[in-house]
Amino acid sequence: MLRLLPFLAALITSLLLASSITAAPRRLTPQFQIYLPQILTSPRCAPTPPWEVPLVLPTVPLAFIDAGDIWLFHATNCSVEVLTHGANTFAFAWSPDATRIAFVSSDAFTQESAIKVVRLADHQVITLIRWTDGHSAGSPSWSPDGQRIAFDLGFLDGTEAHSSIMVMQANGTQIQQLSATGYDFAPDWSPDGRRIAFISVPYVGAEGKLYLMRADGRNVTPLTGGLGVVSRVVWSSDGTRLALSKADWSGALFVIAASGGAKTLLPAPQGGLLNELGGWSPDGRQFVYEQVYAHGSLLAVIKVDGSAFHGLWISGTRPEWAPR
């Protein structure tokens, strides 16, 4: 047996070398990735606690971010599915036909920021555009025709941060800058494709204003001011309302008419430390959001009229239902 030890050691070493040689091409081609789907059963459809009111959830998938990857929750069979692996995702957007998801990936070690697309059919990931010069992308938003993607692009000029609203073709080409007023971020395309809503602040941490502009960057108009610190904005599916979240500890989610006027508080329970904006259901009757607690966070759904509330028991952030 002792005579076989050198042979076994050599065999194991050769196998390890062969596996590393085989894996090398995968690391050398980051532009194209395919992930095998992982379907997990979920306790998310457990009986509703007595303090909640049951809701009939949409049958379309609900996407959310957990541990830097994009997941899907299917209410029809109470399952969760991971779409990416090690993607370092912090923002995403559904394509209008619900077949793809554009997402922003950021690598803190290489200082690389990229906008990528994952296909739901086969989990293929393609990089559309990347930055390695200190620019940081965020908040992608598809145009309703699926031809373009709006996003914000930030950079640090010495000690001052700036951010602009950008737009590009859905294949990552023909990038254009639409705004340059200081720190503009969180664009969201209107359902009719004519306008883009975004948040603007004179400097990071200052009071924000909600603006609307034409899809070509013209006619920039403030919709409301005095918003405090605002983190995101999302259009309702019918284009009549916009939802806002405040990036402070008030836990406030607001709705404002697209024509302007006073903002109204969404009837989200204030039991957590913070409520982070999610998205509207396709019919506009429900809203999903992240409720943050001292020990973590859970995704929750409310009926916009305040008549029902339901926790999904999913830990994640930035939840959004598929558009259809």
C-alpha positions in Angstrom: 0.0 0.0 0.0 2.9 2.4 0.8 4.2 1.9 -2.7 0.9 3.2 -4.1 1.0 6.5 -2.2 3.4 8.4 -4.6 1.2 7.2 -7.5 -2.0 8.3 -5.8 -0.5 11.7 -5.0 0.6 12.2 -8.6 -2.8 11.2 -9.8 -4.6 13.6 -7.5 -2.3 16.4 -8.5 -2.8 15.8 -12.2 -6.6 15.8 -11.7 -6.5 19.1 -9.9 -4.3 20.6 -12.6 -6.7 19.3 -15.3 -9.7 20.8 -13.5 -8.1 24.2 -13.2 -7.2 24.2 -16.9 -10.7 23.2 -17.8 -12.2 26.1 -15.6 -9.8 28.7 -17.0 -11.9 29.6 -20.2 -15.0 30.3 -18.0 -13.0 33.0 -16.1 -11.6 34.4 -19.3 -15.0 35.0 -20.9 -17.1 37.0 -18.4 -19.3 38.5 -21.1 -21.3 35.3 -21.5 -22.5 33.2 -18.6 -25.2 30.6 -18.2 -26.5 29.5 -14.7 -28.4 26.3 -14.1 -31.8 27.2 -12.5 -32.2 26.3 -8.8 -35.8 25.8 -7.8 -36.5 25.7 -4.1 -39.7 25.1 -2.2 -40.7 28.0 0.0 -42.7 28.5 3.2 -43.8 31.9 1.8 -47.4 30.7 1.5 -47.8 29.7 5.1 -51.1 30.5 6.8 -51.7 34.2 7.2 -51.1 35.4 10.8 -54.2 36.8 12.5 -52.9 40.3 12.4 -52.7 40.2 8.5 -55.4 40.2 5.9 -55.0 37.6 3.2 -54.3 38.9 -0.3 -54.7 37.2 -3.7 -51.2 37.8 -5.0 -50.4 38.3 -8.7 -49.5 35.2 -10.6 -46.6 36.8 -12.4 -43.1 36.3 -10.9 -41.8 38.7 -8.2 -38.1 39.5 -8.6 -36.0 40.7 -5.7 -32.4 41.0 -4.7 -30.9 38.8 -1.9 -27.2 38.5 -1.1 -26.3 40.3 -4.3 -28.2 38.0 -6.6 -31.6 38.2 -8.4 -34.3 35.8 -7.3 -37.8 35.1 -8.4 -40.8 34.3 -6.1 -43.7 32.4 -7.7 -46.9 32.8 -5.7 -48.7 30.1 -7.8 -46.6 27.3 -6.3 -44.8 29.0 -3.5 -41.3 28.5 -4.9 -38.2 30.7 -5.2 -35.7 30.6 -8.0 -32.2 32.2 -8.3 -31.4 33.7 -11.6 -27.7 34.8 -11.0 -24.8 33.7 -9.0 -22.2 36.1 -7.6 -23.6 39.0 -9.6 -23.1 41.7 -7.0 -26.5 43.2 -8.0 -27.9 46.3 -6.3 -30.5 47.4 -8.9 -32.5 45.8 -11.7 -35.5 46.3 -14.0 -37.8 44.0 -15.9 -38.0 44.2 -19.7 -41.5 45.1 -20.9 -42.1 41.6 -22.3 -40.9 40.1 -18.9 -38.4 37.8 -20.7 -35.3 39.6 -19.5 -34.0 41.6 -16.5 -31.4 44.3 -16.8 -29.3 44.8 -13.7 -26.4 46.8 -12.4 -23.4 44.8 -11.1 -20.7 46.4 -9.0 -17.3 45.0 -7.9 -15.8 46.8 -5.0 -12.4 45.2 -5.5 -11.9 46.1 -9.2 -14.0 49.3 -9.0 -15.9 48.0 -12.0 -19.5 48.9 -12.6 -21.5 47.2 -15.3 -25.0 46.9 -16.7 -26.0 43.4 -17.7 -29.0 41.5 -18.8 -30.2 38.0 -17.7 -32.6 36.0 -19.8 -35.2 34.1 -17.8 -35.5 31.3 -20.4 -32.0 30.0 -19.9 -30.4 32.2 -17.3 -27.9 33.5 -19.8 -26.1 36.7 -18.7 -24.7 39.2 -21.1 -22.7 42.3 -20.3 -24.0 45.4 -22.1 -21.6 48.0 -20.9 -19.0 48.4 -18.2 -17.0 51.2 -16.5 -13.6 50.9 -14.9 -12.8 54.6 -14.5 -14.7 55.3 -11.3 -18.1 55.9 -12.8 -20.9 54.0 -11.1 -24.2 53.1 -12.8 -27.6 52.6 -11.1 -31.4 52.3 -11.4 -31.9 50.9 -14.9 -35.3 51.4 -16.4 -36.6 50.0 -19.8 -38.5 52.1 -22.2 -42.0 50.6 -22.8 -41.0 49.5 -26.4 -38.0 47.6 -25.0 -35.6 49.5 -27.3 -33.8 51.7 -24.7 -32.6 51.6 -21.1 -32.4 54.7 -18.9 -30.1 54.7 -15.9 -28.1 57.1 -13.7 -24.4 57.4 -13.9 -22.5 58.8 -10.9 -18.9 59.9 -10.5 -16.7 61.6 -7.9 -15.1 64.9 -9.0 -12.5 65.5 -6.4 -14.5 65.6 -3.2 -17.9 66.3 -4.9 -20.2 63.6 -6.2 -22.2 64.1 -9.4 -24.8 62.0 -11.1 -26.6 62.3 -14.5 -29.6 60.6 -16.1 -28.4 58.6 -19.2 -30.1 56.5 -21.9 -28.7 53.9 -24.2 -30.0 51.4 -26.7 -31.0 48.1 -25.2 -27.8 46.5 -26.7 -25.5 48.9 -24.8 -24.8 51.3 -27.7 -25.6 54.9 -28.4 -25.2 56.3 -24.9 -26.7 59.8 -24.4 -26.7 62.1 -21.4 -30.2 63.5 -20.7 -29.6 65.6 -17.5 -26.8 67.4 -15.8 -28.1 69.5 -12.9 -26.0 68.3 -10.0 -27.0 64.9 -8.6 -29.8 63.4 -10.7 -30.7 59.7 -10.1 -33.4 57.0 -9.9 -34.9 57.4 -13.4 -38.2 55.6 -14.2 -39.8 55.5 -17.6 -43.5 56.3 -17.9 -45.7 53.5 -19.2 -46.6 55.6 -22.3 -42.9 56.1 -23.1 -43.2 59.9 -23.3 -41.6 60.9 -20.0 -39.0 59.9 -17.5 -39.3 60.7 -13.8 -36.2 61.2 -11.7 -35.0 62.6 -8.4 -32.6 65.6 -8.2 -30.7 67.0 -5.2 -28.2 69.8 -5.2 -25.7 67.6 -3.3 -25.7 64.2 -1.8 -27.9 64.1 1.4 -29.8 67.3 0.6 -33.6 67.6 0.2 -34.7 66.2 -3.1 -37.2 67.2 -5.7 -39.2 65.0 -8.1 -38.8 65.9 -11.7 -40.4 64.9 -15.0 -38.8 65.3 -18.4 -39.5 64.2 -21.9 -37.8 61.0 -23.0 -35.3 63.1 -25.0 -34.3 65.1 -22.0 -36.2 68.3 -22.8 -38.9 70.1 -20.8 -37.5 69.3 -17.3 -40.3 70.1 -14.9 -40.4 69.8 -11.1 -43.4 67.9 -9.9 -43.0 68.5 -6.2 -40.4 69.7 -3.8 -39.9 69.3 -0.1 -39.5 65.5 -0.3 -36.8 65.2 2.2 -34.3 62.6 1.3 -35.8 60.4 -1.5 -34.3 57.2 -2.6 -36.4 56.0 -5.5 -39.5 56.7 -7.6 -41.7 54.2 -9.6 -44.6 54.8 -12.0 -47.9 52.9 -11.6 -48.8 50.7 -14.5 -51.5 53.0 -15.7 -49.2 56.1 -15.6 -51.4 58.1 -13.4 -49.4 57.9 -10.1 -45.8 57.7 -8.9 -44.7 56.1 -5.6 -41.7 57.5 -3.6 -39.7 56.3 -0.7 -37.8 58.4 1.8 -34.3 57.2 2.6 -34.6 58.1 6.3 -35.9 56.3 9.4 -39.5 57.6 9.0 -40.6 54.5 7.2 -42.7 56.6 4.8 -43.9 55.6 1.4 -45.8 58.2 -0.6 -47.9 58.4 -3.7 -48.4 61.5 -5.9 -50.5 62.0 -9.0 -48.5 62.3 -12.2 -50.2 65.6 -12.8 -48.8 67.0 -9.5 -50.5 67.9 -6.3 -50.1 66.8 -2.7 -48.4 63.5 -1.9 -50.4 60.9 0.1 -49.0 58.3 2.5 -49.2 54.7 1.4 -51.0 52.7 4.2 -47.9 50.6 4.9 -47.7 49.5 8.6 -45.0 51.5 10.4 -43.9 48.6 12.6 -40.4 48.4 11.1 -37.6 50.9 11.2 -37.8 51.7 7.6 -39.9 50.9 4.5 -37.9 50.7 1.2 -39.8 51.2 -2.0 -40.7 48.2 -4.1 -43.1 48.1 -7.1 -46.7 48.2 -8.2 -48.7 45.0 -9.1 -49.6 44.9 -12.8 -53.1 45.9 -12.1 -52.0 48.8 -9.8 -54.0 47.6 -6.8 -51.2 46.2 -4.7 -47.8 47.4 -3.7 -44.8 45.3 -2.6 -42.0 46.8 -0.5 -39.2 45.9 1.9 -39.9 46.4 5.6 -36.7 46.8 7.5 -36.3 45.8 11.1 -33.4 45.9 13.5 -32.7 42.2 12.9 -33.2 42.2 9.1 -35.9 42.8 6.6 -38.9 41.1 5.0 -40.9 41.7 1.9 -44.5 42.7 2.4 -47.5 43.5 0.2 -50.2 46.0 0.8 -53.4 46.9 -0.9 -53.1 50.5 -2.1 -56.5 51.4 -0.5 -55.2 50.1 2.9 -57.7 47.3 3.2 -55.2 44.4 3.3 -51.6 43.7 4.3 -49.6 40.5 3.9 -46.0 39.5 4.7 -44.3 37.2 2.2 -41.6 36.0 4.7 -38.9 36.6 2.1 -35.7 38.4 3.0 -34.7 40.6 0.2 -34.7 44.1 -1.3 -36.0 46.1 -4.3 -38.9 43.8 -5.0 -40.7 44.2 -8.4 -43.4 42.2 -10.1 -43.0 41.2 -13.7 -45.0 43.7 -15.9 -47.3 40.9 -17.1 
